[in-house]
Amino acid sequence: MTRKHSIIIGGTKGVGRELAGILAATGQHVTAVGRNPGEFPAVTGGQIEGFAGTAEEPDALLTALRQQIEKRGKLSSLVFLQRYRGNGDSWAGELAVSMTATKTLLEGLVPHFDATGDRSICVVTSNASSFVARNQTLAYHTSKAALKQMARFYAVKYGTQGIRVNIVSPCTFIKSESAAYYAGQAELQAMYAKITPLGRMGTAKEVAKTCAFLCGPDASFITGQELTVDGGLSLMLQDALAREVAGIA
Ligand SMILES: NC(=O)c1ccc[n+]([C@@H]2O[C@H](COP(=O)([O-])OP(=O)(O)OC[C@H]3O[C@@H](n4cnc5c(N)ncnc54)[C@H](OP(=O)(O)O)[C@@H]3O)[C@@H](O)[C@H]2O)c1
């Protein structure tokens, strides 16, 4: 039996790296894309291959990924986690990396999915797709919001081919790259714990597990849906939170 093959755009760090480990542990070949290929430990049963390519040049990346599919097998799942991390103009950069690259790669890779079995696409956005954060750019907010509607559009378009498309929207989480920072921010962590119904910050692994669920056969009749991974934070009424934080009942 041929091994399943998943591609993760933005698979070399943070959530993508965690997801690569989860999928490979189920026996898959995982192609983890980043501007730098990264290094991955050996995984029993599966394999993670770091793959260098930039979403800033989506046509070239598409060509390279089609060649990778020739070598490693047809696709079972495709996950988009990349965000703009360049130094140039954030509007042009974010729209290119988040939106244009997702459109070009998604449409260009759909014909390379397996003909049978569970096939799915997962697009990771952010709570900044619905709320406004002062520490993020307009481009980030705009592209994350657009990605959600893009995913719904593709869920309808490709549903007839049996390809599911879903959305994961996390709030700020702790990843291995930011663990040391948050470990030194006791007050901030305490505040997150206070305002989050589940009483703590989430982790990159928890976001990755949500992506793995939506990509897997247990989600076989779920498409075009958004799963918010925020410990219930978005349920809270903001002005009630202000009173809580100020200690006013
Ligand atoms: N971190 C949070 O608290 C948070 C909160 C809400 C939503 N999110 C969203 O969740 C997703 C994952 O976040 P994260 O913090 O885990 O991400 P991250 O650590 O910043 O990782 C981003 C991934 O994308 C790759 N990447 C960046 N620019 C690229 C490009 N031009 N072409 C190809 N790959 C590129 C990176 O590798 P290279 O650097 O080697 O290119 C890396 O593998 C993102 O979409 C983010 O917007 C994150």
The ligand as an ORCA input file, in Angstrom:
! r2SCAN-3c Opt
* xyz 0 1
  N       1.549     32.345     16.909
  C       0.345     32.686     17.322
  O       0.121     32.928     18.536
  C      -0.804     32.728     16.337
  C      -2.061     33.193     16.764
  C      -3.132     33.192     15.860
  C      -2.951     32.716     14.577
  N      -1.708     32.277     14.187
  C      -1.576     31.763     12.814
  O      -1.235     30.394     12.896
  C      -0.364     30.054     11.813
  C       0.885     29.388     12.366
  O       1.484     30.289     13.259
  P       2.920     29.984     13.873
  O       3.151     31.040     14.911
  O       3.008     28.550     14.235
  O       3.822     30.313     12.585
  P       5.387     30.553     12.490
  O       6.074     29.954     13.685
  O       5.599     31.977     12.178
  O       5.722     29.643     11.246
  C       5.362     30.082      9.976
  C       5.767     29.007      8.986
  O       5.631     29.548      7.678
  C       6.895     29.517      7.019
  N       6.979     30.682      6.154
  C       7.024     31.986      6.483
  N       7.119     32.744      5.378
  C       7.101     31.882      4.332
  C       7.173     32.034      2.938
  N       7.293     33.244      2.373
  N       7.130     30.931      2.149
  C       7.034     29.693      2.693
  N       6.964     29.478      4.012
  C       7.006     30.569      4.821
  C       7.928     29.524      8.140
  O       9.182     28.995      7.762
  P      10.389     29.997      7.288
  O      10.488     31.085      8.294
  O      11.607     29.111      7.198
  O       9.964     30.487      5.950
  C       7.237     28.595      9.129
  O       7.384     27.247      8.734
  C      -0.064     31.347     11.056
  O      -0.880     31.388      9.906
  C      -0.451     32.436     12.044
  O      -0.896     33.597     11.379
  C      -0.646     32.268     15.028
*
